[in-house]
């Protein structure tokens, strides 16, 4: 079904917003994409873990060849002790199907570049350094006023601005993210020889210590600890802090720690959880991705859930004649069970670690959750 007469505004030019713009343009929907940053998040983030469930959507968007070419594919996950000894090796976790790798790690800026180039090529209109500051519903039309003084009228506005979306509250959806009690240090580093998959330790001075290859010579490393008051942390000390924590681990970590020298290349972020329990839309304004849900990256499914959201939403919008409450309610109903499963599992792992739960079974929880993600969203 063609929708050349329909006009959609996508607020947010991250992974979800970019993918949605491309998918809608393929259905001949008229798309404006508005992103608040002036550089389109060109250098944002260190690395990203893309499991098969995310790769399946990126194939539909058309960027999978670039992801395979620029990322690092692997098919196993190691769970190790703090000294680097492998305790458990999980293999065959191809949630995207047998023709896709289990996992590809890549640099976030590389993924963002592939997606933004796809948006430009799709014919969507892109405006950077702009945000929505005023919203109004007039019958079946969503009206938006922008920070540059302009305004527009749309058949649908998709809010894909992330977990701290300012527009979500403007349209009357007031839920807010809640800290989980954990925080993560992340850094892009050189890949030590012999690191060919993700290894994760759930012991040592941190709750979690892990890394993911992102290319022939690169990877990103992360350390998860109890969250601290950010006011007590001097950004100039980030490299020293992450290096101090890394010193408690063996295996590849001594080499990783030696590369942690530039505090400006290290990110410190609190974990948050968020799930909109009520409707995901208000009139002609609808949430997608992290604006509707987010969870700690303990099973690395955040990007996949956001990408699945926009795949489902685009499928419904381009396949229906009427964009009404029934369609938007159906979108939420189709997504909620899967999203809730991932949020609950991700949060439960964090709670087990925070509470030193003797009955924790992280491999078992992952083995129960991941096969369910093999089904089409």
C-alpha positions as CSV (number, residue, x, y, z in Angstrom):
1,X,0.0,0.0,0.0
2,X,1.4,3.4,-1.0
3,X,1.1,6.4,1.3
4,X,2.5,9.3,-0.7
5,X,-0.2,11.6,0.6
6,X,0.7,10.8,4.3
7,X,3.2,12.9,6.1
8,X,5.2,11.7,9.2
9,X,7.5,13.6,11.5
10,X,10.2,11.5,13.2
11,X,11.7,13.2,16.2
12,X,15.1,11.8,17.0
13,X,17.9,10.8,14.6
14,X,19.4,7.9,16.6
15,X,19.3,4.2,15.7
16,X,15.5,3.9,16.0
17,X,14.5,7.2,14.3
18,X,16.9,6.7,11.4
19,X,15.7,3.2,10.8
20,X,12.1,4.2,10.9
21,X,12.6,7.0,8.4
22,X,14.2,4.6,5.9
23,X,11.4,2.0,6.3
24,X,8.6,4.5,5.9
25,X,10.2,6.1,2.8
26,X,10.3,2.6,1.3
27,X,6.5,2.7,1.7
28,X,6.4,6.1,-0.1
29,X,5.5,7.9,3.1
30,X,6.6,11.6,3.2
31,X,9.0,11.8,6.1
32,X,10.6,14.7,8.0
33,X,13.4,13.7,10.5
34,X,14.3,16.3,13.1
35,X,17.3,15.8,15.3
36,X,18.3,18.1,18.2
37,X,22.1,17.7,17.8
38,X,23.8,19.7,15.1
39,X,26.2,16.9,14.2
40,X,23.6,14.1,14.1
41,X,25.3,12.2,16.9
42,X,28.2,11.6,14.6
43,X,30.8,10.8,17.3
44,X,28.4,9.6,20.1
45,X,29.3,6.4,22.0
46,X,32.1,3.9,22.0
47,X,30.7,0.6,20.8
48,X,27.5,-1.4,20.4
49,X,26.7,-5.1,20.6
50,X,24.2,-6.1,17.8
51,X,22.8,-9.5,18.3
52,X,20.9,-11.4,15.6
53,X,17.5,-9.9,16.6
54,X,19.0,-6.4,15.8
55,X,20.8,-7.6,12.6
56,X,17.5,-8.9,11.2
57,X,16.0,-5.4,11.3
58,X,19.2,-3.8,10.0
59,X,18.9,-6.1,7.0
60,X,15.4,-4.8,6.3
61,X,16.7,-1.2,6.6
62,X,19.4,-2.1,4.0
63,X,22.5,-1.4,6.0
64,X,23.5,-4.9,6.9
65,X,26.3,-5.2,4.3
66,X,28.0,-2.2,5.8
67,X,27.5,-3.4,9.3
68,X,29.1,-6.8,8.4
69,X,31.9,-5.0,6.6
70,X,32.7,-2.5,9.3
71,X,31.9,-4.5,12.4
72,X,33.3,-7.7,13.9
73,X,31.1,-10.9,13.8
74,X,31.3,-13.7,16.3
75,X,29.1,-16.6,17.4
76,X,30.0,-17.3,21.1
77,X,29.9,-15.6,24.5
78,X,32.3,-16.4,27.3
79,X,31.5,-16.1,31.0
80,X,34.8,-15.9,32.9
81,X,36.1,-15.6,36.4
82,X,37.9,-12.4,37.4
83,X,41.3,-13.9,36.5
84,X,40.1,-14.6,33.0
85,X,39.4,-18.3,33.3
86,X,36.5,-19.3,31.1
87,X,33.7,-20.8,33.2
88,X,31.0,-21.2,30.6
89,X,31.0,-20.8,26.8
90,X,27.6,-20.2,25.1
91,X,27.5,-20.9,21.3
92,X,24.9,-21.0,18.6
93,X,22.9,-18.0,19.8
94,X,21.7,-17.0,16.3
95,X,18.5,-15.2,17.2
96,X,18.3,-13.5,13.8
97,X,18.3,-16.8,12.0
98,X,20.9,-19.3,10.7
99,X,22.0,-17.0,7.9
100,X,23.0,-14.2,10.3
101,X,25.9,-14.1,12.8
102,X,25.0,-14.4,16.5
103,X,26.6,-11.1,17.2
104,X,28.3,-8.2,15.5
105,X,30.2,-5.6,17.6
106,X,30.9,-2.3,16.0
107,X,31.7,1.3,16.7
108,X,28.6,3.3,17.4
109,X,29.8,6.2,15.2
110,X,30.1,3.8,12.3
111,X,26.6,2.5,12.7
112,X,25.3,6.0,13.0
113,X,27.0,7.0,9.8
114,X,25.6,4.0,7.9
115,X,22.1,4.8,9.1
116,X,22.3,8.6,8.5
117,X,23.6,8.0,5.0
118,X,20.6,5.6,4.4
119,X,18.2,8.3,5.6
120,X,19.7,10.9,3.2
121,X,19.5,8.4,0.3
122,X,15.9,7.6,1.2
123,X,14.7,11.1,0.3
124,X,13.6,12.0,3.8
125,X,14.0,15.7,4.7
126,X,16.5,16.1,7.6
127,X,16.8,19.1,9.9
128,X,19.6,19.1,12.5
129,X,20.0,21.3,15.5
130,X,16.2,21.6,15.9
131,X,13.8,20.2,18.5
132,X,10.0,20.3,19.1
133,X,9.0,22.9,21.7
134,X,5.2,23.0,21.2
135,X,2.7,20.4,20.2
136,X,-1.0,20.5,19.5
137,X,-3.7,18.0,18.3
138,X,-6.3,19.3,15.8
139,X,-8.5,16.4,14.9
140,X,-6.4,13.9,12.9
141,X,-3.6,16.3,12.5
142,X,-0.6,16.7,14.8
143,X,0.9,20.2,14.8
144,X,4.4,20.9,16.0
145,X,6.3,24.1,16.7
146,X,10.1,23.9,16.5
147,X,12.9,25.7,18.3
148,X,13.9,27.6,15.1
149,X,10.4,29.3,15.0
150,X,9.0,27.1,12.2
151,X,6.0,24.8,12.5
152,X,4.5,21.8,10.7
153,X,1.4,19.7,10.4
154,X,1.6,15.9,10.2
155,X,-0.5,12.8,10.0
156,X,1.6,11.2,12.7
157,X,4.5,12.2,14.9
158,X,6.9,9.4,16.1
159,X,8.8,10.4,19.2
160,X,12.1,8.5,19.1
161,X,14.2,10.9,21.0
162,X,15.5,8.4,23.6
163,X,14.8,7.7,27.3
164,X,15.0,11.4,28.3
165,X,12.7,12.6,25.5
166,X,11.4,16.1,26.2
167,X,8.5,15.7,23.8
168,X,7.1,12.7,25.6
169,X,6.0,14.9,28.5
170,X,4.7,17.6,26.1
171,X,2.1,15.2,24.7
172,X,1.0,14.1,28.2
173,X,2.9,10.8,28.8
174,X,4.5,11.6,32.2
175,X,6.4,8.4,33.2
176,X,10.1,8.9,33.9
177,X,13.1,6.6,34.0
178,X,14.3,5.3,37.3
179,X,18.0,4.6,38.3
180,X,18.7,0.9,39.0
181,X,21.6,1.5,41.3
182,X,24.3,0.6,38.9
183,X,26.6,2.6,36.6
184,X,28.8,1.7,33.7
185,X,32.3,2.8,32.5
186,X,32.8,2.4,28.8
187,X,35.8,3.0,26.6
188,X,36.9,2.3,23.0
189,X,40.3,0.7,23.1
190,X,42.7,-1.3,20.9
191,X,41.7,-5.0,20.6
192,X,44.3,-7.3,22.3
193,X,45.5,-10.2,20.2
194,X,43.4,-13.2,20.9
195,X,40.1,-11.4,21.8
196,X,37.7,-12.7,19.3
197,X,34.3,-12.6,21.2
198,X,32.6,-11.0,24.1
199,X,33.8,-12.3,27.5
200,X,32.0,-11.2,30.7
201,X,33.0,-11.6,34.3
202,X,30.4,-11.3,37.1
203,X,33.0,-11.2,39.9
204,X,36.0,-9.1,41.0
205,X,35.9,-5.5,42.0
206,X,32.9,-4.7,39.7
207,X,29.6,-6.3,39.2
208,X,30.3,-6.9,35.5
209,X,33.5,-6.6,33.5
210,X,33.3,-7.2,29.8
211,X,34.4,-6.3,26.3
212,X,33.2,-6.7,22.7
213,X,35.4,-6.6,19.5
214,X,34.3,-3.9,17.1
215,X,36.7,-4.4,14.2
216,X,40.1,-5.9,13.2
217,X,42.0,-3.6,15.7
218,X,39.3,-2.2,17.9
219,X,36.9,-3.1,20.7
220,X,35.0,-1.5,23.5
221,X,35.4,-2.4,27.2
222,X,33.0,-1.8,30.0
223,X,33.0,-2.1,33.8
224,X,29.7,-2.0,35.9
225,X,29.7,-0.8,39.5
226,X,27.3,0.6,42.1
227,X,26.4,4.1,40.9
228,X,28.1,7.1,42.4
229,X,27.1,10.7,42.8
230,X,28.4,12.3,39.6
231,X,29.3,15.4,41.6
232,X,32.0,13.3,43.2
233,X,33.6,12.4,39.9
234,X,36.0,14.7,38.1
235,X,35.8,13.9,34.3
236,X,39.6,14.4,34.1
237,X,40.0,11.4,36.5
238,X,37.9,9.0,34.3
239,X,40.9,7.2,32.9
240,X,42.5,6.8,36.3
241,X,39.2,5.5,37.8
242,X,38.5,3.0,35.0
243,X,42.1,1.8,35.0
244,X,42.0,1.3,38.8
245,X,38.9,-0.9,38.4
246,X,40.4,-2.8,35.4
247,X,43.4,-3.7,37.5
248,X,41.3,-6.2,39.4
249,X,40.9,-8.4,36.3
250,X,43.2,-10.8,34.5
251,X,43.1,-12.3,30.9
252,X,42.9,-9.4,28.4
253,X,42.3,-6.7,31.1
254,X,46.0,-5.8,31.8
255,X,46.4,-4.8,28.1
256,X,43.0,-3.1,28.1
257,X,43.9,-1.1,31.2
258,X,47.2,0.0,29.7
259,X,45.2,1.6,26.9
260,X,42.9,3.6,29.2
261,X,44.8,6.9,29.1
262,X,42.5,9.5,27.7
263,X,39.7,10.5,30.1
264,X,37.8,12.3,27.3
265,X,37.4,8.9,25.5
266,X,35.7,7.3,28.5
267,X,32.0,7.5,29.3
268,X,30.3,7.1,32.7
269,X,26.5,6.5,32.7
270,X,24.0,5.4,35.3
271,X,21.8,2.4,34.4
272,X,18.1,3.3,34.2
273,X,14.9,1.3,33.7
274,X,11.7,2.5,32.1
275,X,8.6,1.0,30.6
276,X,5.5,3.0,29.7
277,X,2.7,0.8,31.1
278,X,-0.1,2.9,29.7
279,X,-0.8,3.8,26.0
280,X,2.3,4.4,23.8
281,X,0.4,7.1,21.9
282,X,-1.6,10.2,22.6
283,X,-3.7,11.2,19.6
284,X,-1.4,11.4,16.6
285,X,1.8,11.3,18.7
286,X,3.4,7.8,19.3
287,X,6.5,6.6,21.2
288,X,9.1,4.3,19.8
289,X,12.4,2.8,21.1
290,X,13.9,4.2,24.2
291,X,11.2,6.8,24.5
292,X,8.8,4.0,25.3
293,X,11.2,1.6,27.2
294,X,14.8,1.2,28.3
295,X,16.7,-1.2,30.5
296,X,20.3,-1.9,31.6
297,X,22.4,-3.5,28.8
298,X,22.9,-6.7,30.8
299,X,21.7,-8.9,27.9
300,X,22.6,-6.3,25.2
301,X,19.1,-6.1,23.7
302,X,18.3,-2.4,24.0
303,X,19.1,-1.5,20.4
304,X,17.3,-4.6,19.2
305,X,14.1,-3.8,21.0
306,X,14.2,-0.2,19.6
307,X,14.8,-1.5,16.1
308,X,12.0,-4.1,16.4
309,X,9.7,-1.3,17.5
310,X,10.2,0.7,14.3
311,X,10.1,-2.4,12.1
312,X,6.6,-3.3,13.5
313,X,5.4,0.3,13.4
314,X,6.5,0.8,9.8
315,X,4.9,-2.5,8.8
316,X,1.6,-1.5,10.4
317,X,1.6,2.0,9.0
318,X,2.5,1.1,5.4
319,X,0.0,-1.8,5.4
320,X,-3.0,0.0,6.7
321,X,-5.4,2.4,5.1
322,X,-6.5,3.9,8.4
323,X,-4.0,5.3,10.9
324,X,-6.3,5.2,13.9
325,X,-6.3,4.4,17.6
326,X,-6.8,0.7,16.9
327,X,-3.7,0.5,14.8
328,X,-1.5,2.3,17.4
329,X,-3.0,0.3,20.2
330,X,-2.2,-2.8,18.2
331,X,1.4,-1.7,17.8
332,X,1.8,-1.4,21.6
333,X,0.0,-4.7,22.2
334,X,2.3,-6.5,19.7
335,X,5.4,-5.1,21.3
336,X,4.7,-5.1,25.0
337,X,5.1,-8.8,25.9
338,X,8.5,-9.0,24.2
339,X,9.8,-5.7,25.5
340,X,8.6,-6.5,29.0
341,X,10.4,-9.8,28.9
342,X,13.7,-8.1,28.0
343,X,13.3,-5.3,30.5
344,X,12.5,-7.7,33.3
345,X,15.3,-10.1,32.5
346,X,17.8,-7.2,32.2
347,X,16.8,-5.6,35.5
348,X,16.7,-9.0,37.3
349,X,20.3,-9.7,36.4
350,X,21.3,-6.3,37.9
351,X,19.2,-7.0,41.1
352,X,20.9,-10.3,41.5
353,X,24.3,-8.7,41.3
354,X,23.4,-5.7,43.5
355,X,22.0,-8.0,46.2
356,X,24.7,-10.8,45.9
357,X,21.8,-13.2,45.5
358,X,23.0,-16.8,46.1
359,X,20.3,-18.2,43.9
360,X,21.2,-16.1,40.9
361,X,21.3,-18.0,37.6
362,X,22.5,-15.6,34.9
363,X,23.4,-18.3,32.3
364,X,20.0,-20.0,32.9
365,X,18.1,-16.7,32.5
366,X,19.9,-15.9,29.3
367,X,19.2,-19.4,27.9
368,X,15.5,-18.9,28.6
369,X,15.3,-15.4,27.2
370,X,17.4,-15.5,24.0
371,X,15.6,-18.4,22.2
372,X,12.3,-16.4,22.6
373,X,13.9,-13.6,20.6
374,X,14.4,-15.8,17.6
375,X,10.7,-15.5,16.7
376,X,9.8,-12.7,14.4
377,X,8.8,-9.5,16.4
